[in-house]
Amino acid sequence: MSIVKSFAVRNGDMFYIQHNTDNFTIIDCNLNTETASERIDELKRQCRGKGIARFISTHPDQDHIGGIELLDAEIPIVNFYVVRNEATKSEETDSFKHYCKLRDDSSKAFYVYKDCSRKWMNLTDDERGSSGVNILWPDINNADFKDALQVCNEGGSPNNISAVVRYALKGGATVMWLGDLETEFMEKITDHIVLEKTTIVFASHHGRDSGKIPDSWLEKLDPQIIVIGEAPSRHLNYYTGYKTITQNRAGDITMELVDNKVHFYVSNESYKRSDLKNEGADTFPNYIGSIEVETEYTLQGTAA
């Protein structure tokens, strides 16, 4: 069993994976002085006893790195997974300055790229098992990525340097994060990224139309659930024809991955679903239903 949680952090992203191996992963953060204490306390509880903890930064937008200095002060970030960049900002927040400090620290930073490998991200040895995390993008030799990186390094948007991260539980569900990749960019790189059927996909750019996952990707991913983030409703794309969970309404979303099932729990007690199967799960409060993983895929680096 493993746990994937998406925090409701308003206009931003923050996730963690409590792996079924000796691993714990945080993906992005968006904390402020009001929410930091509660969120960090939960992270401390969930990573207790894990031998390896990593932080994966998809890209350096404030709503994906907000409060990283608060997190690092309480849960020291010693494994910082980041796309290599020299991003600049006209106005540097404390969080961006701290991001740069971690990014440029050779003792902490691990620069991610397409198909990279590392113990114990996706490699297993006699000491511990793999986390089941793989990096599908960026291809650092790709011309479109190089253009996006130049824009980022010159003070423009970092959206299109976002890492694409995929987690796979062996024999169970798969989960994908796309950062803030924009639709036009995703269309450009369709033939340069390997996409396979994925159980749960977090919509790019918090579910905005500007980050609408193109049909060329959706046909390959064939997701059972698309999680739509907390952008203002007027900016959202609701992915007609796909089963979705909208974080604006659901609040925090906890996904319990057990064998070939995923049980869903939310923080909003009034949020209900009739299109999910009732498996009677009760590990957490506010259970809303389950899905059965449609097809098992075996990937290099899947967790034991």
ZAMARGU-4260 file (C-alpha; in steps of 0.2 Angstrom, whole numbers, plus 5000, padded with zeros to 4 digits):
<rodrens>
0) 5000/5000/5000 | 5006/5018/4997 | 4998/5035/4999 | 4997/5049/4987 | 4990/5066/4994
5) 4986/5082/4985 | 4985/5097/4997 | 4972/5110/4993 | 4984/5125/4994 | 4973/5137/4984
10) 4981/5143/4968 | 4996/5131/4969 | 5002/5114/4970 | 5009/5103/4984 | 5009/5084/4985
15) 5017/5069/4994 | 5019/5051/4991 | 5021/5039/5006 | 5029/5025/4997 | 5027/5006/5001
20) 5046/5006/5002 | 5058/5015/5013 | 5055/5031/5003 | 5045/5047/5005 | 5043/5060/4991
25) 5036/5078/4992 | 5032/5086/4975 | 5031/5105/4975 | 5025/5116/4989 | 5014/5131/4992
30) 5014/5136/5010 | 5011/5152/5019 | 5013/5157/5038 | 4995/5152/5041 | 4995/5135/5033
35) 5013/5130/5035 | 5013/5123/5053 | 4998/5111/5050 | 5005/5105/5033 | 5023/5102/5039
40) 5016/5093/5055 | 5007/5081/5043 | 5023/5078/5032 | 5033/5075/5048 | 5021/5061/5053
45) 5020/5053/5036 | 5039/5053/5033 | 5043/5046/5050 | 5053/5030/5049 | 5057/5033/5031
50) 5076/5031/5027 | 5075/5042/5011 | 5065/5058/5008 | 5066/5069/4993 | 5059/5085/4986
55) 5055/5086/4968 | 5053/5103/4961 | 5044/5103/4944 | 5048/5122/4941 | 5052/5138/4950
60) 5035/5147/4950 | 5030/5155/4966 | 5015/5144/4968 | 5025/5128/4967 | 5040/5134/4978
65) 5030/5145/4990 | 5036/5143/5008 | 5050/5131/5003 | 5061/5140/5016 | 5048/5136/5030
70) 5048/5118/5025 | 5067/5116/5024 | 5069/5123/5041 | 5057/5110/5049 | 5061/5095/5037
75) 5078/5098/5030 | 5079/5095/5011 | 5095/5085/5008 | 5089/5077/4991 | 5083/5091/4980
80) 5077/5085/4963 | 5076/5099/4950 | 5077/5103/4932 | 5094/5112/4929 | 5091/5130/4926
85) 5097/5148/4929 | 5080/5156/4932 | 5079/5174/4936 | 5065/5185/4943 | 5063/5203/4942
90) 5057/5202/4960 | 5065/5189/4971 | 5054/5182/4985 | 5062/5173/5000 | 5055/5157/4993
95) 5064/5160/4976 | 5080/5164/4984 | 5079/5148/4994 | 5075/5138/4979 | 5090/5145/4970
100) 5101/5141/4985 | 5095/5123/4985 | 5096/5122/4966 | 5114/5127/4966 | 5120/5117/4980
105) 5130/5102/4973 | 5128/5092/4989 | 5109/5093/4988 | 5104/5095/4970 | 5100/5081/4958
110) 5097/5087/4941 | 5082/5078/4933 | 5080/5074/4915 | 5071/5061/4904 | 5075/5043/4909
115) 5087/5048/4922 | 5090/5035/4936 | 5096/5036/4954 | 5096/5026/4970 | 5083/5025/4976
120) 5071/5035/4965 | 5070/5021/4952 | 5084/5009/4957 | 5084/4995/4970 | 5098/4988/4979
125) 5101/4977/4994 | 5099/4992/5006 | 5081/4998/5000 | 5069/4997/4987 | 5064/5009/4973
130) 5052/5023/4975 | 5044/5019/4959 | 5047/5037/4952 | 5052/5040/4935 | 5056/5057/4925
135) 5048/5057/4908 | 5053/5075/4904 | 5063/5086/4900 | 5073/5080/4886 | 5088/5092/4889
140) 5093/5090/4871 | 5076/5094/4863 | 5076/5110/4854 | 5059/5116/4861 | 5065/5112/4878
145) 5080/5123/4875 | 5070/5137/4869 | 5059/5136/4885 | 5074/5135/4896 | 5081/5151/4888
150) 5065/5160/4891 | 5065/5155/4909 | 5084/5160/4911 | 5080/5177/4904 | 5067/5180/4917
155) 5052/5174/4907 | 5039/5160/4912 | 5047/5144/4919 | 5031/5134/4915 | 5038/5125/4900
160) 5053/5118/4909 | 5042/5108/4920 | 5047/5091/4924 | 5035/5077/4920 | 5035/5064/4934
165) 5026/5047/4935 | 5024/5036/4950 | 5020/5018/4948 | 5015/5005/4961 | 5020/4988/4955
170) 5004/4978/4951 | 4994/4994/4955 | 4990/5012/4950 | 5001/5024/4941 | 5000/5043/4944
175) 5007/5058/4934 | 5012/5076/4937 | 5014/5088/4923 | 5019/5104/4933 | 5013/5119/4923
180) 5016/5114/4905 | 5006/5123/4892 | 4995/5116/4879 | 5005/5122/4864 | 5021/5116/4871
185) 5014/5099/4875 | 5008/5097/4857 | 5026/5101/4851 | 5034/5088/4861 | 5021/5074/4858
190) 5033/5063/4848 | 5047/5066/4860 | 5040/5059/4876 | 5035/5042/4880 | 5017/5041/4887
195) 5008/5026/4893 | 4991/5022/4901 | 4991/5031/4918 | 4978/5029/4931 | 4977/5046/4939
200) 4984/5062/4930 | 4985/5079/4939 | 4980/5092/4925 | 4993/5104/4920 | 4993/5122/4926
205) 4980/5118/4940 | 4967/5113/4927 | 4968/5129/4917 | 4963/5130/4899 | 4981/5136/4895
210) 4987/5119/4902 | 4974/5108/4894 | 4981/5091/4891 | 4980/5089/4872 | 4970/5075/4864
215) 4987/5068/4857 | 4992/5065/4875 | 4975/5060/4882 | 4974/5046/4869 | 4990/5038/4876
220) 4987/5041/4894 | 4969/5036/4894 | 4967/5041/4912 | 4954/5034/4923 | 4954/5050/4934
225) 4960/5068/4930 | 4962/5079/4945 | 4958/5097/4941 | 4967/5110/4952 | 4962/5126/4961
230) 4963/5139/4947 | 4948/5150/4947 | 4933/5141/4940 | 4932/5153/4925 | 4949/5147/4919
235) 4946/5128/4921 | 4945/5115/4908 | 4933/5101/4914 | 4939/5088/4902 | 4922/5082/4895
240) 4921/5064/4893 | 4933/5060/4907 | 4930/5056/4926 | 4937/5070/4936 | 4939/5076/4954
245) 4940/5095/4956 | 4950/5101/4970 | 4941/5117/4972 | 4926/5107/4978 | 4934/5092/4986
250) 4948/5100/4996 | 4963/5089/5001 | 4963/5073/4991 | 4970/5057/4998 | 4973/5042/4987
255) 4976/5025/4995 | 4984/5014/4983 | 4981/4996/4988 | 4985/4982/4976 | 4975/4986/4960
260) 4963/4998/4969 | 4963/5016/4973 | 4952/5023/4987 | 4949/5041/4987 | 4946/5052/5003
265) 4943/5071/5003 | 4943/5085/5017 | 4927/5092/5012 | 4914/5082/5021 | 4900/5088/5009
270) 4908/5082/4994 | 4900/5066/4987 | 4902/5055/4972 | 4890/5042/4965 | 4901/5037/4950
275) 4915/5028/4961 | 4913/5011/4968 | 4909/5009/4986 | 4923/4997/4993 | 4919/5002/5011
280) 4936/5009/5014 | 4939/5018/5031 | 4958/5021/5033 | 4954/5040/5033 | 4939/5051/5035
285) 4927/5056/5021 | 4929/5041/5010 | 4921/5045/4993 | 4923/5029/4983 | 4936/5018/4974
290) 4942/5013/4957 | 4950/4997/4950 | 4965/4999/4940 | 4960/4994/4922 | 4977/4987/4916
295) 4993/4983/4924 | 5009/4990/4917 | 5026/4985/4922 | 5039/4999/4921 | 5058/5000/4924
300) 5059/5006/4942 | 5042/5002/4948 | 5041/5000/4967 | 5041/4983/4974
</rodrens>
